[in-house]
Amino acid sequence: MIQILWVLLVVASSCGLMGSLLLQRESLMVADAISHTILLGIVIAYYFVGDLSSPWLIVGATLFGVITVVSIEVLVKTGRIANDAAIGLVFPFFFAIAVLIISKYYTNVHLDIDMVLLGQVELSPLKSTELWGTLLPTSFIQGSLVLMLNFGFILITYRSLKISLFDRIFAETIGIRVNILDLILMTFVSLTAVTSFESIGAILVIALMAAPAMTARLLVRTFPQLLIVSVLVAMLNSTLGYYIGLYLDTSISSMVAVISFTCFMLVFTFTTIRKLKIKQVNA
Amino acid sequence: MLSQFSFDYFFWIVALGTMVLGFTSGLIGTSLVLEKQSQLGDAIGHAVYPGVIIFFMLFQTRNTAILLVGAVVFGLIAFSIIQLIRFYSDFPYESILALVLSAFFSFGLLLYNVVQRNPQFQTVNFAGLNNYIMGQAAFLMWSDVRLIIIVSVVVVAVFMLLYPKIKLYLFDSIFAQTIGINSQWISHLLLLMCLLVIAVGLQAVGAKLISSMLVAPAIAAQQWTQSYGKMLGLAGVFGMIAAFIGTLLSTAISNIATGPMIVVVLTAIALLSLVFGTKGILADKLYTSHKEVSR
C-alpha cells in the first residue's frame, strides 16, 4: 500500500515544480487545457500502436500537449481572439474529439473517461517493473524519471528561465531565445501532465500544479524558495491526502486535491490577516 | 445512414432542448468573451458539480430542478471565493481560476465516490449523476427540456430588457458608471445568468464542455460583424444551428455522444468563420491588398 504514497510523492513533486513555473508564466489554465487534450494524443497514438502500455503513447500525448499550446498561440496571433477565449475554443474541441473517438471505437478497450478524470493511483502497485532486483510500481519509476528530467531542465536553463519568467522583454534584449525556451518549458509541462495523469488523473494534475505553488508564493520571497517550498507543500499535501483518503476509504486523488485547496485557504487566511494587521499598525 | 432512423418524438425533444440551450448560451456567452472572462465559464462549469451531488445527497432525488439549485448555489460560492482571493492577493486571475476549478471539481468527485459506496443512497438511482460530467443529451426528458426552456426565456427576457445598459457596460463601463448605471450590479447579473445557463446545460453537455457552448458562438459571431446587436443574434443562431446538427449527427451515427458532437460542430463553425468571415482573416487580406492597389 505504501507504494501508492511513493507514486504520489514523485508525481506531486514534479507537479509542484512545474506549477511554480506556470504560476509565474501565468499559464496554469493552459496546463489545464493540456491535461485534457493529451487524451486525444493518447487516442491517436493508440490507433497506430495498438498497445496501451507502449511508451509511444507518452510521446504522442506529450507532442499533442505541445500542439495544443501552439494552436492556442496561432489563434491569438491572428489578432482576432483573446488568449482566454482561444484556450476556451481549443481545449473543449480536442477533448470532445477524443471523447467521440473513444465512445465510437474504443469502448471495449481499457481507456475510459473515469480513468482520465480520477486516475488510478490505488491500482498503481499492480503494474510493476523490476529494477535492480526490487519490484517497483511502473508509474513510480516513470514518475521519478520525469522528476529528474524536470529538475535537470530547470538546473540547466535556470538563469535564462528565471529572467524570462520575471521580465520577458529584458530577457529578449539580452539575447535569450524566449520563444524556444517557452516551447521547451511547455514540452516538459506536457510530459509531466502525461505521465502524472495516468496515475493521478487530469484534475489532480491541475490541483497539484496550482495549489502548492500558490501556497508557496504566499510564504516566500525569492524564486528558488518558491520552487523548493512548492515541492515541499505538494509532498505534504499528498501525504496528508493519502492517509486521510485511506482512513475514510475514499478516492485518494480527489482527497489530495481537496486537502491541497484546504491547505492553500488556511495559509491564505493567515497571511491575509497578518497583512491587514500590519497595515492597521502602520496606519 | 439517415434512412435508418426516423425523426421521432425523442429526437425532437432532445433537439429542442439542445437548440434552445445553444441559442441562450450563445447569447449570454458574448458577454463572457467581451469581458475577457471566457475561462470563468470553464471554472464555474466545473465548480457547480459538487452542488449537484450535495443536493442529491440532501434531498435524495434526481429531480433536475432541485439539483439545478444546488449547482447555482455552488457556482455562487466558487465565484465568491475567486473574488475573495483576487481581492486580497496579487495572484494572476487565471491561476485563481485553475485553483478553484480543480478543488471544487475534485470535491464533487469525492462526494460522488461517497454516494457510490454508501448503501444509504442505493435506494435512489444515482447512476445518472455521472452524466453531469460529460453530459447525456440523449437521455433528456420533457421535464428537463421544459426547464431549459423556462430558464432560457427568463434569461433572454432579462437580457433584452436590460440590453441598452448591458451594451454600455460591456463597451464603456466608465461612461456607463458616469450616467448612473451600476456596473457592479450589471456584471453580477450577467454572471448569474451565465450560471443559470451553465446549470441547466450540465445535463445535456456536461461540466467539461459547457464552456465551449458559451465561448465558441461568440468567437464565431465576432468574425462577421462589429455591431454588438448583430453579434448577439449571430451567436445565438450559431449556437442553435450547431446544436441541431450535432444532435442530428449523434442520432444518425451510432455510439456518438451528443454533447461532444455539438462542441465539435460549434468549433468547426468558429474556425470557418475565423477564416471566411466578413471580418475574418481572408477578408482582411483581400481588403488590405485592395487598399494597396488603390493607393
Chai-1 contact restraints between the chains, C-beta under 6 A:
chainA,res_idxA,chainB,res_idxB,connection_type,confidence,min_distance_angstrom,max_distance_angstrom,comment,restraint_id
A,L23,B,S95,contact,1.0,0.0,6.0,A-B,restraint_1
A,E26,B,P92,contact,1.0,0.0,6.0,A-B,restraint_2
A,E26,B,E94,contact,1.0,0.0,6.0,A-B,restraint_3
A,L28,B,E94,contact,1.0,0.0,6.0,A-B,restraint_4
A,L28,B,S95,contact,1.0,0.0,6.0,A-B,restraint_5
A,L28,B,A98,contact,1.0,0.0,6.0,A-B,restraint_6
A,M29,B,Q39,contact,1.0,0.0,6.0,A-B,restraint_7
A,M29,B,E94,contact,1.0,0.0,6.0,A-B,restraint_8
A,M29,B,A98,contact,1.0,0.0,6.0,A-B,restraint_9
A,D32,B,A98,contact,1.0,0.0,6.0,A-B,restraint_10
A,T78,B,I281,contact,1.0,0.0,6.0,A-B,restraint_11
A,I81,B,I219,contact,1.0,0.0,6.0,A-B,restraint_12
A,A82,B,K36,contact,1.0,0.0,6.0,A-B,restraint_13
A,D84,B,K36,contact,1.0,0.0,6.0,A-B,restraint_14
A,D84,B,S38,contact,1.0,0.0,6.0,A-B,restraint_15
A,D84,B,Q39,contact,1.0,0.0,6.0,A-B,restraint_16
A,A85,B,V33,contact,1.0,0.0,6.0,A-B,restraint_17
A,A85,B,S38,contact,1.0,0.0,6.0,A-B,restraint_18
A,A85,B,V215,contact,1.0,0.0,6.0,A-B,restraint_19
A,A85,B,I219,contact,1.0,0.0,6.0,A-B,restraint_20
A,G88,B,S38,contact,1.0,0.0,6.0,A-B,restraint_21
A,G88,B,S211,contact,1.0,0.0,6.0,A-B,restraint_22
A,G88,B,V215,contact,1.0,0.0,6.0,A-B,restraint_23
A,L89,B,A216,contact,1.0,0.0,6.0,A-B,restraint_24
A,L89,B,I219,contact,1.0,0.0,6.0,A-B,restraint_25
A,P92,B,L209,contact,1.0,0.0,6.0,A-B,restraint_26
A,P92,B,S212,contact,1.0,0.0,6.0,A-B,restraint_27
A,P92,B,V263,contact,1.0,0.0,6.0,A-B,restraint_28
A,F93,B,T267,contact,1.0,0.0,6.0,A-B,restraint_29
A,A96,B,L209,contact,1.0,0.0,6.0,A-B,restraint_30
A,A96,B,P260,contact,1.0,0.0,6.0,A-B,restraint_31
A,A96,B,V263,contact,1.0,0.0,6.0,A-B,restraint_32
A,A96,B,V264,contact,1.0,0.0,6.0,A-B,restraint_33
A,V99,B,P260,contact,1.0,0.0,6.0,A-B,restraint_34
A,L100,B,P260,contact,1.0,0.0,6.0,A-B,restraint_35
A,S103,B,N255,contact,1.0,0.0,6.0,A-B,restraint_36
A,S103,B,A257,contact,1.0,0.0,6.0,A-B,restraint_37
A,K104,B,N255,contact,1.0,0.0,6.0,A-B,restraint_38
A,I113,B,M134,contact,1.0,0.0,6.0,A-B,restraint_39
A,I203,B,S102,contact,1.0,0.0,6.0,A-B,restraint_40
A,I203,B,F105,contact,1.0,0.0,6.0,A-B,restraint_41
A,I203,B,S106,contact,1.0,0.0,6.0,A-B,restraint_42
A,I206,B,A98,contact,1.0,0.0,6.0,A-B,restraint_43
A,I206,B,S102,contact,1.0,0.0,6.0,A-B,restraint_44
A,A207,B,S102,contact,1.0,0.0,6.0,A-B,restraint_45
A,A207,B,S106,contact,1.0,0.0,6.0,A-B,restraint_46
A,A210,B,A98,contact,1.0,0.0,6.0,A-B,restraint_47
A,A210,B,L99,contact,1.0,0.0,6.0,A-B,restraint_48
A,A211,B,L99,contact,1.0,0.0,6.0,A-B,restraint_49
A,M214,B,L99,contact,1.0,0.0,6.0,A-B,restraint_50
A,T250,B,L110,contact,1.0,0.0,6.0,A-B,restraint_51
A,T250,B,N113,contact,1.0,0.0,6.0,A-B,restraint_52
A,S251,B,N113,contact,1.0,0.0,6.0,A-B,restraint_53
A,S254,B,S106,contact,1.0,0.0,6.0,A-B,restraint_54
A,S254,B,L109,contact,1.0,0.0,6.0,A-B,restraint_55
A,S254,B,L110,contact,1.0,0.0,6.0,A-B,restraint_56
A,A257,B,S102,contact,1.0,0.0,6.0,A-B,restraint_57
A,A257,B,S106,contact,1.0,0.0,6.0,A-B,restraint_58
A,V258,B,S106,contact,1.0,0.0,6.0,A-B,restraint_59
A,V258,B,F107,contact,1.0,0.0,6.0,A-B,restraint_60
A,V258,B,L110,contact,1.0,0.0,6.0,A-B,restraint_61
A,F261,B,A103,contact,1.0,0.0,6.0,A-B,restraint_62
A,T272,B,Y88,contact,1.0,0.0,6.0,A-B,restraint_63
